[in-house]
Amino acid sequence: MPETGETFTDNAYLKAEAYRARFGLAALADDSGLVVDALGGRPGVRSSRYAGERASDADNTRRLLEELDGFGPEMRAARFQCVVVFVDERGEPTSACGTCEGQIGFSPRGSGGFGYDPVFLPEEAAGSTMAELPMEQKNAISHRGKALRALKEVLLAEE
Protein backbone atom coordinates (compact mmCIF):
# COMPACT_ATOMS: atom_id res chain seq x y z
CA MET A 1 0.00 0.00 0.00
CA PRO A 2 1.41 3.41 -0.92
CA GLU A 3 2.42 5.54 2.04
CA THR A 4 1.13 8.90 0.85
CA GLY A 5 0.61 10.60 4.21
CA GLU A 6 2.69 13.49 5.49
CA THR A 7 3.08 12.01 8.99
CA PHE A 8 3.59 8.60 10.57
CA THR A 9 0.05 8.87 11.96
CA ASP A 10 -1.39 9.58 8.51
CA ASN A 11 0.31 6.54 7.00
CA ALA A 12 -0.59 4.18 9.84
CA TYR A 13 -4.23 5.29 9.67
CA LEU A 14 -4.37 4.92 5.87
CA LYS A 15 -3.10 1.34 6.12
CA ALA A 16 -5.35 0.30 9.03
CA GLU A 17 -8.45 1.84 7.48
CA ALA A 18 -7.75 0.22 4.09
CA TYR A 19 -7.64 -3.24 5.70
CA ARG A 20 -10.72 -2.54 7.84
CA ALA A 21 -12.67 -1.38 4.79
CA ARG A 22 -11.54 -4.33 2.69
CA PHE A 23 -12.22 -7.09 5.21
CA GLY A 24 -14.85 -5.51 7.48
CA LEU A 25 -12.78 -6.34 10.57
CA ALA A 26 -10.84 -4.31 13.07
CA ALA A 27 -7.31 -3.64 11.87
CA LEU A 28 -3.97 -2.58 13.30
CA ALA A 29 -1.18 -0.92 11.32
CA ASP A 30 1.94 1.06 12.02
CA ASP A 31 4.27 3.47 10.35
CA SER A 32 7.70 4.27 11.62
CA GLY A 33 10.99 5.79 10.66
CA LEU A 34 14.15 7.54 11.65
CA VAL A 35 14.12 11.23 12.57
CA VAL A 36 17.50 13.03 12.62
CA ASP A 37 17.62 16.48 14.21
CA ALA A 38 20.55 17.81 12.15
CA LEU A 39 18.69 16.90 8.96
CA GLY A 40 15.53 18.76 9.91
CA GLY A 41 13.71 15.52 10.75
CA ARG A 42 14.74 13.61 7.64
CA PRO A 43 14.50 10.87 6.60
CA GLY A 44 11.20 10.75 8.56
CA VAL A 45 8.22 9.29 6.71
CA ARG A 46 10.48 8.61 3.73
CA SER A 47 12.89 6.45 5.77
CA SER A 48 12.44 3.31 3.66
CA ARG A 49 12.73 5.33 0.43
CA TYR A 50 15.36 7.85 1.51
CA ALA A 51 17.85 7.01 -1.24
CA GLY A 52 15.10 6.40 -3.82
CA GLU A 53 11.96 4.35 -4.40
CA ARG A 54 13.83 1.06 -4.93
CA ALA A 55 16.67 1.74 -2.51
CA SER A 56 18.04 -1.01 -0.29
CA ASP A 57 18.66 -0.63 3.44
CA ALA A 58 22.36 -0.25 2.64
CA ASP A 59 21.59 2.50 0.10
CA ASN A 60 19.49 4.41 2.63
CA THR A 61 22.13 4.06 5.34
CA ARG A 62 24.88 5.18 2.96
CA ARG A 63 22.90 8.33 2.03
CA LEU A 64 22.27 9.09 5.70
CA LEU A 65 25.96 8.76 6.59
CA GLU A 66 26.97 10.88 3.59
CA GLU A 67 24.59 13.66 4.67
CA LEU A 68 25.98 13.54 8.21
CA ASP A 69 29.61 13.52 7.08
CA GLY A 70 31.46 16.19 9.02
CA PHE A 71 28.92 16.27 11.86
CA GLY A 72 30.39 15.42 15.26
CA PRO A 73 28.69 13.18 17.85
CA GLU A 74 26.94 16.16 19.45
CA MET A 75 25.14 16.84 16.15
CA ARG A 76 23.91 13.29 15.50
CA ALA A 77 20.88 13.15 17.80
CA ALA A 78 18.15 10.97 16.33
CA ARG A 79 15.20 8.84 17.23
CA PHE A 80 13.20 6.01 15.83
CA GLN A 81 9.51 6.91 15.96
CA CYS A 82 6.52 4.63 15.53
CA VAL A 83 2.80 5.30 15.43
CA VAL A 84 0.35 2.41 15.67
CA VAL A 85 -3.29 2.87 14.75
CA PHE A 86 -6.08 0.48 15.65
CA VAL A 87 -9.32 0.97 13.74
CA ASP A 88 -12.30 -0.88 15.20
CA GLU A 89 -15.08 -2.50 13.16
CA ARG A 90 -17.04 0.78 13.12
CA GLY A 91 -14.06 2.73 11.76
CA GLU A 92 -13.16 4.46 15.03
CA PRO A 93 -9.37 4.93 15.27
CA THR A 94 -7.19 4.77 18.36
CA SER A 95 -3.50 5.57 18.12
CA ALA A 96 -0.36 5.54 20.21
CA CYS A 97 3.27 6.34 19.59
CA GLY A 98 6.64 5.14 20.76
CA THR A 99 10.09 6.64 20.51
CA CYS A 100 13.60 5.27 20.93
CA GLU A 101 16.08 8.10 21.46
CA GLY A 102 19.71 7.85 20.40
CA GLN A 103 22.23 9.06 17.89
CA ILE A 104 23.68 8.08 14.55
CA GLY A 105 27.07 6.38 14.60
CA PHE A 106 29.85 6.95 12.08
CA SER A 107 29.80 3.52 10.44
CA PRO A 108 27.56 0.42 10.44
CA ARG A 109 28.09 -2.20 13.17
CA GLY A 110 26.27 -5.46 13.82
CA SER A 111 24.35 -7.95 11.75
CA GLY A 112 20.96 -8.05 13.42
CA GLY A 113 17.88 -6.04 12.62
CA PHE A 114 17.27 -4.12 9.43
CA GLY A 115 17.07 -0.62 8.04
CA TYR A 116 19.13 1.88 9.99
CA ASP A 117 19.76 -0.49 12.94
CA PRO A 118 23.51 -0.83 12.18
CA VAL A 119 24.09 2.93 12.62
CA PHE A 120 21.57 3.75 15.36
CA LEU A 121 22.99 3.90 18.90
CA PRO A 122 20.05 3.89 21.32
CA GLU A 123 20.50 5.76 24.61
CA GLU A 124 19.32 2.68 26.47
CA ALA A 125 22.00 0.35 25.07
CA ALA A 126 25.37 1.61 26.36
CA GLY A 127 27.20 2.15 23.08
CA SER A 128 25.75 -0.75 21.07
CA THR A 129 23.90 -0.27 17.82
CA MET A 130 20.40 -1.71 17.46
CA ALA A 131 21.93 -4.29 15.10
CA GLU A 132 24.24 -5.51 17.89
CA LEU A 133 21.50 -6.08 20.48
CA PRO A 134 19.91 -9.43 21.28
CA MET A 135 16.29 -9.51 20.07
CA GLU A 136 14.87 -9.51 23.62
CA GLN A 137 16.73 -6.30 24.52
CA LYS A 138 15.90 -4.65 21.19
CA ASN A 139 12.19 -5.41 21.65
CA ALA A 140 12.27 -3.96 25.18
CA ILE A 141 13.59 -0.58 24.02
CA SER A 142 12.33 -0.36 20.44
CA HIS A 143 9.96 2.31 19.21
CA ARG A 144 7.51 -0.33 17.95
CA GLY A 145 7.47 -2.17 21.25
CA LYS A 146 6.87 1.08 23.12
CA ALA A 147 4.08 2.08 20.71
CA LEU A 148 2.32 -1.27 21.05
CA ARG A 149 2.57 -1.22 24.84
CA ALA A 150 1.18 2.34 24.85
CA LEU A 151 -1.71 1.31 22.57
CA LYS A 152 -2.50 -1.60 24.87
CA GLU A 153 -2.74 0.84 27.80
CA VAL A 154 -5.03 3.19 25.87
CA LEU A 155 -7.34 0.35 24.75
CA LEU A 156 -7.51 -1.14 28.25
CA ALA A 157 -8.38 2.28 29.69
CA GLU A 158 -11.27 2.59 27.21
CA GLU A 159 -12.92 -0.64 28.39
C-alpha positions as CSV (number, residue, x, y, z in Angstrom):
1,M,0.0,0.0,0.0
2,P,1.4,3.4,-0.9
3,E,2.4,5.5,2.0
4,T,1.1,8.9,0.9
5,G,0.6,10.6,4.2
6,E,2.7,13.5,5.5
7,T,3.1,12.0,9.0
8,F,3.6,8.6,10.6
9,T,0.1,8.9,12.0
10,D,-1.4,9.6,8.5
11,N,0.3,6.5,7.0
12,A,-0.6,4.2,9.8
13,Y,-4.2,5.3,9.7
14,L,-4.4,4.9,5.9
15,K,-3.1,1.3,6.1
16,A,-5.3,0.3,9.0
17,E,-8.4,1.8,7.5
18,A,-7.8,0.2,4.1
19,Y,-7.6,-3.2,5.7
20,R,-10.7,-2.5,7.8
21,A,-12.7,-1.4,4.8
22,R,-11.5,-4.3,2.7
23,F,-12.2,-7.1,5.2
24,G,-14.9,-5.5,7.5
25,L,-12.8,-6.3,10.6
26,A,-10.8,-4.3,13.1
27,A,-7.3,-3.6,11.9
28,L,-4.0,-2.6,13.3
29,A,-1.2,-0.9,11.3
30,D,1.9,1.1,12.0
31,D,4.3,3.5,10.4
32,S,7.7,4.3,11.6
33,G,11.0,5.8,10.7
34,L,14.1,7.5,11.7
35,V,14.1,11.2,12.6
36,V,17.5,13.0,12.6
37,D,17.6,16.5,14.2
38,A,20.6,17.8,12.2
39,L,18.7,16.9,9.0
40,G,15.5,18.8,9.9
41,G,13.7,15.5,10.8
42,R,14.7,13.6,7.6
43,P,14.5,10.9,6.6
44,G,11.2,10.7,8.6
45,V,8.2,9.3,6.7
46,R,10.5,8.6,3.7
47,S,12.9,6.4,5.8
48,S,12.4,3.3,3.7
49,R,12.7,5.3,0.4
50,Y,15.4,7.8,1.5
51,A,17.8,7.0,-1.2
52,G,15.1,6.4,-3.8
53,E,12.0,4.3,-4.4
54,R,13.8,1.1,-4.9
55,A,16.7,1.7,-2.5
56,S,18.0,-1.0,-0.3
57,D,18.7,-0.6,3.4
58,A,22.4,-0.3,2.6
59,D,21.6,2.5,0.1
60,N,19.5,4.4,2.6
61,T,22.1,4.1,5.3
62,R,24.9,5.2,3.0
63,R,22.9,8.3,2.0
64,L,22.3,9.1,5.7
65,L,26.0,8.8,6.6
66,E,27.0,10.9,3.6
67,E,24.6,13.7,4.7
68,L,26.0,13.5,8.2
69,D,29.6,13.5,7.1
70,G,31.5,16.2,9.0
71,F,28.9,16.3,11.9
72,G,30.4,15.4,15.3
73,P,28.7,13.2,17.9
74,E,26.9,16.2,19.4
75,M,25.1,16.8,16.1
76,R,23.9,13.3,15.5
77,A,20.9,13.2,17.8
78,A,18.2,11.0,16.3
79,R,15.2,8.8,17.2
80,F,13.2,6.0,15.8
81,Q,9.5,6.9,16.0
82,C,6.5,4.6,15.5
83,V,2.8,5.3,15.4
84,V,0.3,2.4,15.7
85,V,-3.3,2.9,14.7
86,F,-6.1,0.5,15.7
87,V,-9.3,1.0,13.7
88,D,-12.3,-0.9,15.2
89,E,-15.1,-2.5,13.2
90,R,-17.0,0.8,13.1
91,G,-14.1,2.7,11.8
92,E,-13.2,4.5,15.0
93,P,-9.4,4.9,15.3
94,T,-7.2,4.8,18.4
95,S,-3.5,5.6,18.1
96,A,-0.4,5.5,20.2
97,C,3.3,6.3,19.6
98,G,6.6,5.1,20.8
99,T,10.1,6.6,20.5
100,C,13.6,5.3,20.9
101,E,16.1,8.1,21.5
102,G,19.7,7.9,20.4
103,Q,22.2,9.1,17.9
104,I,23.7,8.1,14.5
105,G,27.1,6.4,14.6
106,F,29.8,6.9,12.1
107,S,29.8,3.5,10.4
108,P,27.6,0.4,10.4
109,R,28.1,-2.2,13.2
110,G,26.3,-5.5,13.8
111,S,24.4,-8.0,11.7
112,G,21.0,-8.0,13.4
113,G,17.9,-6.0,12.6
114,F,17.3,-4.1,9.4
115,G,17.1,-0.6,8.0
116,Y,19.1,1.9,10.0
117,D,19.8,-0.5,12.9
118,P,23.5,-0.8,12.2
119,V,24.1,2.9,12.6
120,F,21.6,3.8,15.4
121,L,23.0,3.9,18.9
122,P,20.0,3.9,21.3
123,E,20.5,5.8,24.6
124,E,19.3,2.7,26.5
125,A,22.0,0.3,25.1
126,A,25.4,1.6,26.4
127,G,27.2,2.1,23.1
128,S,25.7,-0.8,21.1
129,T,23.9,-0.3,17.8
130,M,20.4,-1.7,17.5
131,A,21.9,-4.3,15.1
132,E,24.2,-5.5,17.9
133,L,21.5,-6.1,20.5
134,P,19.9,-9.4,21.3
135,M,16.3,-9.5,20.1
136,E,14.9,-9.5,23.6
137,Q,16.7,-6.3,24.5
138,K,15.9,-4.7,21.2
139,N,12.2,-5.4,21.7
140,A,12.3,-4.0,25.2
141,I,13.6,-0.6,24.0
142,S,12.3,-0.4,20.4
143,H,10.0,2.3,19.2
144,R,7.5,-0.3,18.0
145,G,7.5,-2.2,21.3
146,K,6.9,1.1,23.1
147,A,4.1,2.1,20.7
148,L,2.3,-1.3,21.0
149,R,2.6,-1.2,24.8
150,A,1.2,2.3,24.8
151,L,-1.7,1.3,22.6
152,K,-2.5,-1.6,24.9
153,E,-2.7,0.8,27.8
154,V,-5.0,3.2,25.9
155,L,-7.3,0.4,24.8
156,L,-7.5,-1.1,28.3
157,A,-8.4,2.3,29.7
158,E,-11.3,2.6,27.2
159,E,-12.9,-0.6,28.4
